[in-house]
Amino acid sequence: MNFNLKNKKVLITGSSGGIGSSLSKIFLKMECKIIFTSSDNNKLNELKNKFGNENTYYLLNLSDLNSLPSSISKITEENTDIDIFINNAGISKDNLFLRMKVDQWNEVINVNLNSNFFILKSILPNMIKNKKGNIIGITSVVANTGNPGQTNYTASKSGMISMYKSLALEVAQRNININLIAPGFIQTPMTEKLNDKQKNSIMEKIPMKKFGHPDDIANLAVYLASDVSSYITGQTFHVNGGMLML
């Protein structure tokens, strides 16, 4: 199957993480031009050394809502032809609800949910003008199942689902597709922090008895970003080894 994404311009947030790295590699393999973002200059330089000067790189701090509007405006003003936006960035600050600090709540909500408002507000006008666009949000299986110690994370990821669905309805006639991917437990630095007891407990809930690979998410993103899926919008695709079946 030919996805034909050659020369498409793709903005990817969270491109230095496990899933982000797989997303970057597969879209480069599809001969796309990537706009990489990071809140850290060192990570941005690492990405540049890894992926070369044919792509572009910007500082973008999703936790600073004061600087975010101007930072994302700079990106969209210098790149009015963004074809695909993949919002992969996300953080977790876990704690039981009664012990959760206000800062833990606010930082996760700001990075995982509120930042979407400013980024999409800046990207969509160009997509509407260009009469085309594709937006993919990376949410999580726990947005639907809940997870102890993650009230802030689950709230942000489930809020993202509702937001993207509503926005998909608003731009459905503008030739702009908006969908979400909800990964289950994927082999990333985040899951590597789990101890053996935690991993075994999770594995008991997964019928396939294994964690997913970041490429499982990236492969689906390519499909959703291509014209092959042009009649699909407002959907959430679950990639979780059977952990949750909707």
C-alpha positions in Angstrom: 0.0 0.0 0.0 1.4 3.4 -1.0 0.8 6.1 1.6 2.4 8.8 -0.6 3.6 11.2 2.1 6.6 12.5 0.2 7.5 16.1 0.9 4.7 16.5 3.5 5.6 18.8 6.3 5.0 17.3 9.7 5.1 19.0 13.1 5.8 16.6 15.9 5.8 17.5 19.6 7.6 15.2 22.1 9.9 14.0 19.3 12.8 13.0 21.6 10.8 10.4 23.6 10.3 6.7 22.8 7.1 7.1 20.7 8.3 10.4 19.4 11.6 8.9 18.1 9.7 6.2 16.2 7.3 8.8 14.8 10.2 10.9 13.6 12.0 7.9 12.0 9.0 6.6 10.1 7.9 9.9 8.7 11.5 10.6 7.6 11.4 7.2 5.9 8.3 8.4 4.1 10.4 11.3 2.9 8.6 13.9 4.9 10.1 17.2 6.2 9.9 17.2 10.0 9.5 20.2 12.4 11.1 19.1 15.6 10.3 20.8 18.9 11.7 20.6 22.4 11.7 22.7 25.6 15.4 21.9 26.1 18.2 23.3 23.9 20.4 20.3 24.5 17.7 17.9 23.4 17.1 20.1 20.4 20.8 20.0 19.4 20.7 16.2 19.9 17.8 16.0 17.5 19.6 18.2 15.0 22.7 16.1 15.1 20.6 12.9 14.7 18.3 14.0 11.9 20.2 16.7 10.0 19.8 20.2 8.6 17.1 19.2 6.1 14.6 19.4 8.9 13.8 22.4 11.2 14.0 22.7 15.0 12.3 25.0 17.5 12.2 25.6 21.2 8.7 25.0 22.4 7.9 24.9 26.2 4.4 23.5 26.6 4.4 24.0 30.3 4.9 27.8 30.0 1.5 29.1 28.8 2.8 32.7 28.8 5.5 32.1 26.2 3.7 29.3 24.2 1.5 31.5 22.1 4.4 33.5 20.7 6.6 30.4 20.3 4.0 28.5 18.3 3.1 31.6 16.3 6.7 31.8 15.2 6.6 28.2 14.0 3.3 28.6 12.1 4.3 31.9 10.6 7.6 30.5 9.2 5.8 27.2 8.2 2.5 28.1 6.7 2.4 24.8 4.8 2.3 22.3 7.7 0.4 19.3 6.4 0.4 17.1 9.5 0.5 17.8 13.2 1.2 15.0 15.7 0.8 16.0 19.3 2.8 13.4 21.0 4.2 15.5 23.9 3.0 14.5 27.4 4.2 14.3 31.0 3.1 12.5 34.1 3.4 13.6 37.8 1.8 10.7 39.6 0.5 10.9 43.1 -2.6 9.7 45.0 -5.3 12.3 44.7 -5.4 13.3 48.3 -1.6 13.8 48.3 -1.4 15.5 44.9 0.1 19.0 45.0 -1.5 21.8 43.0 1.7 22.1 41.0 1.5 18.4 40.0 -2.1 18.9 38.8 -1.5 22.2 37.0 1.7 21.1 35.2 0.2 17.9 33.8 -3.0 19.7 32.7 -1.1 22.5 31.1 1.3 20.3 29.1 -1.0 17.5 28.2 -4.3 19.5 27.6 -4.1 23.3 27.8 -1.2 23.5 25.3 -3.4 21.9 22.7 -5.6 25.1 22.7 -2.7 27.4 21.8 -1.1 25.0 19.3 -4.3 24.1 17.4 -5.4 27.8 17.5 -2.3 28.7 15.6 -2.1 25.8 13.2 -5.7 25.5 12.0 -6.0 28.9 10.2 -3.2 27.9 7.8 -4.7 24.4 7.3 -8.1 26.0 6.6 -6.5 28.4 4.1 -4.7 25.6 2.4 -7.9 23.5 2.4 -6.1 20.5 3.8 -4.7 19.2 7.0 -4.3 16.2 9.3 -4.1 16.3 13.1 -3.3 13.3 15.3 -3.3 13.4 19.1 -1.6 10.8 21.2 -3.8 10.1 24.2 -3.7 6.9 26.5 -5.6 3.8 27.3 -5.9 5.1 30.9 -8.0 8.0 29.6 -10.8 5.3 29.3 -9.9 2.9 32.1 -8.7 5.3 34.8 -5.5 4.5 36.8 -4.8 5.0 40.5 -2.4 7.8 41.2 -3.0 9.4 37.8 -6.1 11.6 38.3 -4.2 14.5 36.7 -2.9 12.5 33.8 -6.2 10.7 33.0 -8.1 13.9 33.2 -5.7 15.6 30.7 -5.8 12.6 28.3 -9.6 12.1 28.4 -10.1 15.9 28.0 -7.9 15.7 25.0 -10.2 13.1 23.4 -13.3 15.2 23.9 -11.5 18.3 22.6 -10.3 16.6 19.4 -13.7 15.0 18.7 -15.4 18.4 19.0 -12.8 20.1 16.8 -13.2 17.3 14.3 -16.8 18.1 13.9 -16.0 21.8 13.4 -13.6 21.3 10.6 -15.0 18.1 9.0 -16.0 20.1 5.9 -12.7 21.8 5.6 -10.8 18.7 4.4 -9.1 18.5 7.8 -9.0 15.1 9.5 -8.6 14.9 13.3 -8.0 11.6 15.1 -6.4 10.2 18.2 -4.3 7.2 19.0 -4.6 5.7 22.5 -1.5 3.6 23.3 -1.6 1.0 26.0 1.6 0.1 27.8 4.5 0.7 25.3 8.2 0.0 25.8 9.4 3.6 26.5 11.5 5.3 29.2 8.3 5.9 31.1 7.5 2.1 31.4 11.1 1.3 32.1 10.7 3.2 35.4 8.3 0.5 36.6 9.6 -2.2 38.9 9.1 -5.9 38.2 6.0 -6.2 40.5 4.3 -3.3 38.6 5.2 -4.7 35.2 3.8 -8.2 36.2 0.6 -6.6 37.5 0.1 -4.8 34.2 1.0 -7.8 32.1 -1.8 -9.8 33.8 -4.3 -7.3 32.2 -2.9 -7.6 28.7 -4.2 -10.6 26.7 -1.2 -10.6 24.4 1.1 -10.8 27.5 3.6 -8.2 26.2 4.2 -4.5 26.1 3.7 -2.8 22.7 6.6 -1.2 20.7 6.7 2.5 19.8 6.6 1.4 16.1 3.1 0.1 16.7 2.0 3.6 17.3 4.1 5.1 14.5 2.8 2.7 11.9 -0.8 3.6 12.7 0.1 7.3 12.6 1.4 7.0 9.1 -1.9 5.4 8.0 -4.0 8.1 9.7 -1.8 10.8 8.2 -2.2 9.5 4.6 -5.0 9.9 2.1 -5.7 6.2 2.5 -7.6 7.1 5.6 -9.3 10.3 4.2 -12.8 9.2 5.3 -11.8 8.8 8.9 -12.2 11.6 11.4 -13.1 12.1 15.1 -12.0 8.6 16.0 -9.8 7.2 18.8 -7.8 4.1 17.9 -6.7 1.8 20.7 -3.4 0.1 20.5 -3.1 -1.9 23.7 -2.7 -5.7 23.1 -6.3 -6.3 24.0 -6.1 -4.6 27.4 -9.1 -2.5 26.6 -11.7 -3.5 23.9 -14.3 -0.9 23.0 
